[in-house]
């Protein structure tokens, strides 16, 4: 069951990436990021209010937000700081790079998760899983060659380093999620509520220094429907992902790889919607990544 929940998470993540590219066009990263996370937070607030006033009903429908200790709050703050850093780097990169380049690089996330799962959680992949991961990484390297034809030189472009950094931080957060869900026994909605709460605080402090005081920056900001859509789709994807992690048999190594199937939406639909170049050539490494994900699922 947890694999199917992982595929649902991948579906909503793919749609989330398309909306994110649309939201960032002509906009600064920080206000868009604050808008998306705030929208996701507002989506979850009714569950928190309901858990205070109608706890029995919220327990019955499976959306009760539990009380947690200050120590657990500290662990969630750490996650918020990791993901805020990852999103800032990822949004900056997505603003300056084609989505058909950014998304496949993000697909290298399972490689970092793979190493962490081996070392931290002692997960042991089969030979088919090894082949799947090698295919994924090799396919991502092929994208770097295609990127040069679009004037994107991977060694010289700072936004490439930004998306690589975002990918590493995102993978670290994924490993941390397993600790939060399984070791601390947090349910998905509790983790999502407090994670969004602290992330909004972090971003609000950043914007108070870099954006709110400057009227010229505020005037050029363009509100789009895709800004709240990004937050809502992300929270939906995270819910299915965290539900999958609640299963004691769930392997973070495999879940991370399954989530990468989101690139099918980003590369195919994104290439059509945003009219990006070399779409046909990008299908070759795309299939390499999909075959890698299939091998992991099949194993």
Backbone torsions as a table, in degrees:
resi	resn	phi	psi	omega
1	UNK	NA	-36.7	-176.8
2	UNK	-65.5	-27.6	176.8
3	UNK	-67.9	-39.5	178.7
4	UNK	-66.5	-38.1	176.0
5	UNK	-63.2	-35.9	176.4
6	UNK	-64.5	-37.8	177.7
7	UNK	-68.1	-36.8	175.7
8	UNK	-63.9	-40.0	176.7
9	UNK	-61.1	-41.3	179.9
10	UNK	-63.3	-39.9	179.4
11	UNK	-59.9	-49.5	-178.4
12	UNK	-70.6	-30.1	175.9
13	UNK	-67.5	-37.5	177.6
14	UNK	-62.9	-44.5	177.3
15	UNK	-65.9	-36.5	178.1
16	UNK	-61.8	-39.8	-179.8
17	UNK	-66.5	-38.0	177.8
18	UNK	-64.2	-45.3	179.2
19	UNK	-65.2	-34.6	-178.6
20	UNK	-65.0	-41.5	177.5
21	UNK	-62.0	-41.7	179.6
22	UNK	-66.2	-41.3	-177.5
23	UNK	-65.1	-31.7	-174.2
24	UNK	-83.5	-15.7	-175.5
25	UNK	-61.1	115.7	178.4
26	UNK	76.0	6.9	-178.3
27	UNK	-116.5	154.5	171.9
28	UNK	-73.4	154.1	-173.8
29	UNK	-70.7	-47.0	-170.9
30	UNK	-62.0	-47.0	178.8
31	UNK	-65.6	-34.7	176.7
32	UNK	-64.2	-43.7	-179.0
33	UNK	-63.4	-42.7	178.0
34	UNK	-63.8	-40.4	179.2
35	UNK	-63.3	-41.1	-178.5
36	UNK	-68.7	-45.8	-178.6
37	UNK	-68.0	-37.2	178.3
38	UNK	-63.4	-39.7	178.4
39	UNK	-62.9	-42.4	177.2
40	UNK	-64.1	-37.3	179.6
41	UNK	-66.6	-43.5	179.0
42	UNK	-61.2	-34.6	178.2
43	UNK	-61.0	-33.1	-174.3
44	UNK	-94.0	-20.1	-177.0
45	UNK	-52.9	-42.9	179.0
46	UNK	-56.7	-31.8	178.1
47	UNK	-67.4	-37.1	179.0
48	UNK	-68.0	-45.2	178.7
49	UNK	-63.1	-43.4	178.6
50	UNK	-63.4	-33.4	179.7
51	UNK	-69.2	-25.5	178.0
52	UNK	-81.6	-45.9	-173.3
53	UNK	-92.5	-31.2	-178.0
54	UNK	-132.4	61.9	-174.8
55	UNK	-60.4	-39.3	-178.4
56	UNK	-63.5	-42.5	-179.6
57	UNK	-66.9	-42.2	-179.5
58	UNK	-65.6	-35.7	174.8
59	UNK	-64.2	-40.5	-178.3
60	UNK	-63.2	-40.3	-178.1
61	UNK	-89.7	-2.6	174.1
62	UNK	83.3	23.0	-179.9
63	UNK	-124.7	26.9	179.5
64	UNK	-73.5	130.9	177.9
65	UNK	-97.8	117.7	-172.8
66	UNK	-82.7	160.4	172.2
67	UNK	-76.8	142.0	-179.5
68	UNK	-130.6	158.4	-178.7
69	UNK	-78.5	164.2	177.4
70	UNK	-63.0	-31.7	177.6
71	UNK	-63.6	-42.5	178.3
72	UNK	-66.1	-37.6	174.6
73	UNK	-56.3	-41.8	179.8
74	UNK	-61.2	-41.0	178.2
75	UNK	-63.5	-38.3	-179.6
76	UNK	-70.9	-35.8	176.1
77	UNK	-59.6	-40.2	177.8
78	UNK	-59.8	-44.6	177.8
79	UNK	-61.2	-41.9	-179.4
80	UNK	-60.7	-41.2	-179.4
81	UNK	-68.7	-39.0	178.1
82	UNK	-63.5	-48.2	-176.3
83	UNK	-73.2	-33.1	176.4
84	UNK	-61.6	-42.7	177.7
85	UNK	-64.0	-42.8	179.9
86	UNK	-62.7	-45.3	-178.6
87	UNK	-66.4	-39.6	179.3
88	UNK	-59.8	-46.6	178.7
89	UNK	-65.3	-43.4	-177.1
90	UNK	-66.4	-42.6	-179.6
91	UNK	-66.0	-39.5	178.0
92	UNK	-62.9	-43.2	-179.9
93	UNK	-65.6	-43.1	-178.1
94	UNK	-64.7	-31.0	179.1
95	UNK	-67.8	-31.5	-173.3
96	UNK	-107.3	-6.6	-177.7
97	UNK	-124.7	155.6	175.0
98	UNK	-64.0	144.1	179.0
99	UNK	-63.3	-27.4	179.9
100	UNK	-75.8	-6.2	172.2
101	UNK	-102.4	-43.1	-176.4
102	UNK	-64.1	-48.5	-174.1
103	UNK	-62.9	-44.6	177.5
104	UNK	-63.5	-33.9	176.3
105	UNK	-65.3	-40.1	176.4
106	UNK	-61.7	-24.6	179.9
107	UNK	-69.3	-9.9	175.3
108	UNK	-75.8	-6.7	179.7
109	UNK	-51.0	-41.8	179.0
110	UNK	-58.3	-25.8	178.9
111	UNK	-65.0	-46.5	178.4
112	UNK	-65.4	-40.8	177.7
113	UNK	-63.9	-37.9	178.8
114	UNK	-56.9	-48.2	-179.6
115	UNK	-64.4	-44.7	179.9
116	UNK	-63.8	-39.4	179.9
117	UNK	-64.6	-36.2	178.0
118	UNK	-66.6	-45.1	-172.9
119	UNK	-81.7	-46.5	-172.4
120	UNK	-83.9	-48.3	-174.3
121	UNK	-101.9	1.2	179.5
122	UNK	53.8	34.3	174.5
123	UNK	-72.5	139.0	-175.2
124	UNK	-117.3	105.7	-179.4
125	UNK	-75.8	154.4	174.8
126	UNK	-83.1	174.7	-179.2
127	UNK	-65.1	-32.9	177.2
128	UNK	-65.6	-36.1	177.8
129	UNK	-67.2	-38.2	175.3
130	UNK	-59.0	-46.7	-179.8
131	UNK	-62.2	-41.7	179.8
132	UNK	-60.4	-44.3	179.9
133	UNK	-67.5	-39.1	178.0
134	UNK	-62.9	-40.7	177.3
135	UNK	-61.5	-42.1	-179.4
136	UNK	-62.5	-48.0	-177.5
137	UNK	-66.5	-41.4	178.9
138	UNK	-62.0	-41.0	180.0
139	UNK	-65.0	-38.1	177.7
140	UNK	-63.4	-38.6	177.9
141	UNK	-63.9	-34.3	177.0
142	UNK	-63.0	-33.6	178.0
143	UNK	-62.9	-31.4	-180.0
144	UNK	-64.4	-35.5	178.1
145	UNK	-68.6	-39.0	178.2
146	UNK	-68.2	-36.8	-179.1
147	UNK	-60.8	-33.2	179.3
148	UNK	-62.2	-31.6	179.9
149	UNK	-70.0	-17.8	177.7
150	UNK	-98.9	15.2	179.5
151	UNK	79.4	16.5	-178.9
152	UNK	-107.5	103.1	179.3
153	UNK	-94.3	114.8	-170.2
154	UNK	-61.4	-32.5	-177.6
155	UNK	-78.5	-22.7	-174.4
156	UNK	-107.8	-15.2	-174.8
157	UNK	-89.4	118.2	-176.3
158	UNK	-67.4	-24.7	-179.4
159	UNK	-72.8	-24.3	173.5
160	UNK	-65.3	-43.2	177.5
161	UNK	-65.0	-33.6	178.6
162	UNK	-64.0	-44.4	-177.9
163	UNK	-72.4	-30.3	174.9
164	UNK	-66.7	-43.6	176.7
165	UNK	-61.5	-41.7	178.0
166	UNK	-62.3	-38.8	-179.9
167	UNK	-65.1	-43.2	179.3
168	UNK	-63.6	-45.1	179.9
169	UNK	-65.6	-39.3	178.1
170	UNK	-63.1	-39.7	177.7
171	UNK	-66.4	-38.2	177.4
172	UNK	-62.5	-40.8	177.8
173	UNK	-64.7	-36.9	177.9
174	UNK	-61.8	-41.8	176.7
175	UNK	-65.4	-38.7	179.7
176	UNK	-66.1	-33.1	178.9
177	UNK	-58.7	-40.0	-179.0
178	UNK	-63.1	-38.4	176.9
179	UNK	-64.3	-45.1	-178.1
180	UNK	-65.8	-42.2	-176.1
181	UNK	-77.0	-45.6	-173.4
182	UNK	-91.3	-45.0	-177.6
183	UNK	-76.6	-40.6	-179.9
184	UNK	-93.3	-3.7	177.2
185	UNK	56.2	39.3	175.5
186	UNK	-79.8	137.0	173.4
187	UNK	-84.2	159.9	-173.5
188	UNK	-55.5	-45.9	-175.0
189	UNK	-68.6	-31.9	177.0
190	UNK	-67.4	-45.9	178.4
191	UNK	-62.5	-44.6	-177.8
192	UNK	-63.6	-42.4	-177.2
193	UNK	-62.7	-53.4	-175.9
194	UNK	-72.5	-31.2	175.3
195	UNK	-62.7	-47.1	178.3
196	UNK	-63.5	-41.4	-179.1
197	UNK	-57.7	-49.9	-177.3
198	UNK	-72.7	-32.6	178.3
199	UNK	-67.3	-40.2	176.2
200	UNK	-60.2	-41.7	178.9
201	UNK	-61.4	-45.6	179.9
202	UNK	-60.1	-47.1	-178.4
203	UNK	-68.3	-34.4	179.1
204	UNK	-64.6	-39.4	177.3
205	UNK	-63.4	-43.7	179.3
206	UNK	-61.9	-45.6	-179.1
207	UNK	-67.5	-30.5	178.1
208	UNK	-64.1	-24.3	179.9
209	UNK	-97.3	-29.9	-170.1
210	UNK	-113.1	-13.5	-172.1
211	UNK	-135.9	-51.0	-177.2
212	UNK	-55.1	-40.8	-176.6
213	UNK	-71.7	-9.8	-172.8
214	UNK	-109.7	106.3	-176.8
215	UNK	-62.8	-35.9	-178.3
216	UNK	-62.9	-38.9	178.9
217	UNK	-68.7	-39.5	-178.1
218	UNK	-66.8	-34.1	-176.8
219	UNK	-68.9	-32.6	-177.4
220	UNK	-84.9	-6.8	179.1
221	UNK	-68.3	134.6	-179.6
222	UNK	-115.0	117.4	177.1
223	UNK	-78.2	132.4	179.4
224	UNK	-130.9	153.1	178.1
225	UNK	-59.7	-27.6	-176.4
226	UNK	-70.1	-18.0	-179.1
227	UNK	-66.0	-54.6	175.4
228	UNK	-66.9	-30.7	179.8
229	UNK	-60.2	-38.2	179.0
230	UNK	-58.7	-47.7	-178.1
231	UNK	-65.1	-41.7	-179.4
232	UNK	-66.4	-43.7	179.5
233	UNK	-65.7	-38.2	-179.8
234	UNK	-65.4	-43.9	179.8
235	UNK	-65.5	-35.6	176.7
236	UNK	-64.7	-44.4	178.3
237	UNK	-62.9	-43.7	-179.2
238	UNK	-64.0	-36.0	179.5
239	UNK	-60.6	-49.1	179.4
240	UNK	-64.2	-37.0	179.9
241	UNK	-65.6	-45.6	-179.9
242	UNK	-68.4	-35.4	175.5
243	UNK	-61.6	-39.1	176.9
244	UNK	-63.4	-39.7	-178.8
245	UNK	-69.0	-20.5	178.4
246	UNK	-65.8	-24.1	179.0
247	UNK	-69.6	121.4	-179.7
248	UNK	-58.0	-24.0	-179.2
249	UNK	-86.8	-6.5	-177.6
250	UNK	-66.8	133.7	176.6
251	UNK	-103.9	120.8	-179.6
252	UNK	-61.1	-30.9	177.8
253	UNK	-58.8	-47.7	-177.9
254	UNK	-76.3	-38.1	179.2
255	UNK	-61.6	-40.2	179.0
256	UNK	-61.6	-40.7	179.5
257	UNK	-69.9	-40.7	179.9
258	UNK	-60.6	-38.8	180.0
259	UNK	-61.7	-24.6	-177.9
260	UNK	-69.0	-13.8	178.4
261	UNK	-65.3	-8.0	174.5
262	UNK	-59.9	-21.7	-175.6
263	UNK	-66.9	-20.9	176.9
264	UNK	-59.4	-42.2	178.6
265	UNK	-69.6	-46.3	-174.7
266	UNK	-65.4	-42.1	-175.7
267	UNK	-77.6	-45.6	-177.4
268	UNK	-74.4	-57.5	-178.8
269	UNK	-67.6	-41.4	179.5
270	UNK	-62.9	-38.6	178.6
271	UNK	-64.1	-34.9	179.8
272	UNK	-76.8	-47.0	-175.2
273	UNK	-68.8	-44.9	-175.3
274	UNK	-96.8	6.7	173.8
275	UNK	53.9	43.7	-178.7
276	UNK	-83.2	162.1	-170.4
277	UNK	-83.9	164.8	171.3
278	UNK	54.5	37.9	-177.4
279	UNK	-62.0	-40.1	-177.8
280	UNK	-67.3	-41.2	179.7
281	UNK	-65.1	-30.9	-179.4
282	UNK	-73.7	-14.4	178.5
283	UNK	-69.2	-27.3	-178.4
284	UNK	-64.5	-57.6	176.4
285	UNK	-66.0	-26.4	176.7
286	UNK	-59.7	-46.5	178.8
287	UNK	-65.8	-32.3	176.4
288	UNK	-61.3	-42.8	178.7
289	UNK	-66.9	-42.2	-180.0
290	UNK	-64.3	-38.3	177.3
291	UNK	-64.6	-40.2	177.6
292	UNK	-60.8	-44.2	178.0
293	UNK	-64.6	-40.3	178.7
294	UNK	-60.9	-42.8	-179.9
295	UNK	-61.7	-38.3	178.9
296	UNK	-66.8	-43.6	177.9
297	UNK	-64.4	-43.2	-177.2
298	UNK	-63.6	-36.6	-177.0
299	UNK	-69.2	NA	NA
